[in-house]
């Protein structure tokens, strides 16, 4: 499979599996928090397959110019098809694949009334730098709106994972898990991202929901988990046989505690809005 074919397959998986259970909930939070304005200049960073792009194109007027970027050409192709097939999309939309987004954006300073990002800034290697880059694009009085999962997401898994590490005497992994959790933002941390970029009048809205899995196997093989936090969790548990043992016992713990019940896992989502 070529890299292009792999990316196209990933875009299909994103639309079929990750968007409905996860990313679309953040889209809805952003859509509720953003107030449309006439003839706006809007920039979207990390548009994925265009679910938020489509919502913005529907809600903003014909004189609005919406520039949407993503690192994946396959995602951009999917987003373009979504917008072009939607008769209710009013705003003028330009989509582009840029590998450096959201760390760097090929636009001038003070070019946007609104910058939005659904999860992409939060998932960037350096969210602080990505927020600063987004703030650079804003005119005075402009707004940045970003969504992010907060600390407390995946709590049901984390609790069982911690129990397994403790019962198996994995003190080093327990310490690594605690350090990892402190890197995940809470509402205060999310607010500090925006404040450090010079934004003010910061508002944060949160929501909690559950994603249901029939078994531990379904959980670990779900694209949302496999392509999301699973790599970090594996890194925390060690290498080779050590990692395999930890995840075997964690799988057993899930299936034991949730026997004949679904495994309900919480997601804590937030939208933060700041003004320049």
C-alpha positions, 0 to 999 in steps of 0.5 A: 500500500502506497503512502497516498493509499494509506492516507486515503484509507485513514481518511475513510476510517476517520469518517466512519469511526472516529468522527461519529464517536468522538470528533463530531462531539467537539464540532458540536461544542465549537458550533454552539460557542461560535457566533457567526458574523457577516463578511468574516475572514475565518481560518480553520487549522487542522480541518480533518475531513471537513465536518467543522468546515461544513458547519461553518460554511453553512452558518456564515454568510456568502461574503465570508471567506473560510480558509481551511488547512490540514496536514493530510492531502487525503483529509483535504480531498475528503473535506473538499468533497463534503463541501462541494456536495453540500448545497447549504454551504454558503461561505466561500471556502478554500482548502489546502494541505500544509504539512506544517499546520498548525505549528506554522500557517502560510498566512500574514499577520492579522488576516483573520477575524476568527481562527478555529481548531477542532482538536488539532492545536490540542494534539500538536506536539507543542500546543503553546506554540500552536496557540501563539501561531493561531493568535498571530493571525487574528486582527485586534478584536478577533477570536480564537476558538479551540477544542480539546479533551481534558484530563479525566478523559479515559478515566475508567481505563486509566483507573484499571491500568493503574491498578494493574501497574500497582499489583504488578509492582511497576513503580517506574510505570506508575510514576510515568503515568502520573507524569503523563496525566499532568501533561493533559490540560484541565480547564485552568491549563487550557486557559493558560494556553490562550493567556500566554498567547496574549488573548483575553476575555477567555471563556471555557465550556465543558461537556462530558459524554461516554463512549461504549465498548462491548469488550476490552478487545473492541476497546483496544482495537477501536481506531479512536483508541488505536490511532489515539492514546494507545501509543502513549499508554503502551510507552508508559507500560514498558517494552516487549514482554513487559508491555504485553503482560501489562496489557494482557492483565488490563484486558482481563481486568476490563472483561472481569469488571465489566462482564455482561456489561458494556465498557463505558469510557468517559470523555471530558471535552472543552472549548476555549475562546479568547479574544485579541 
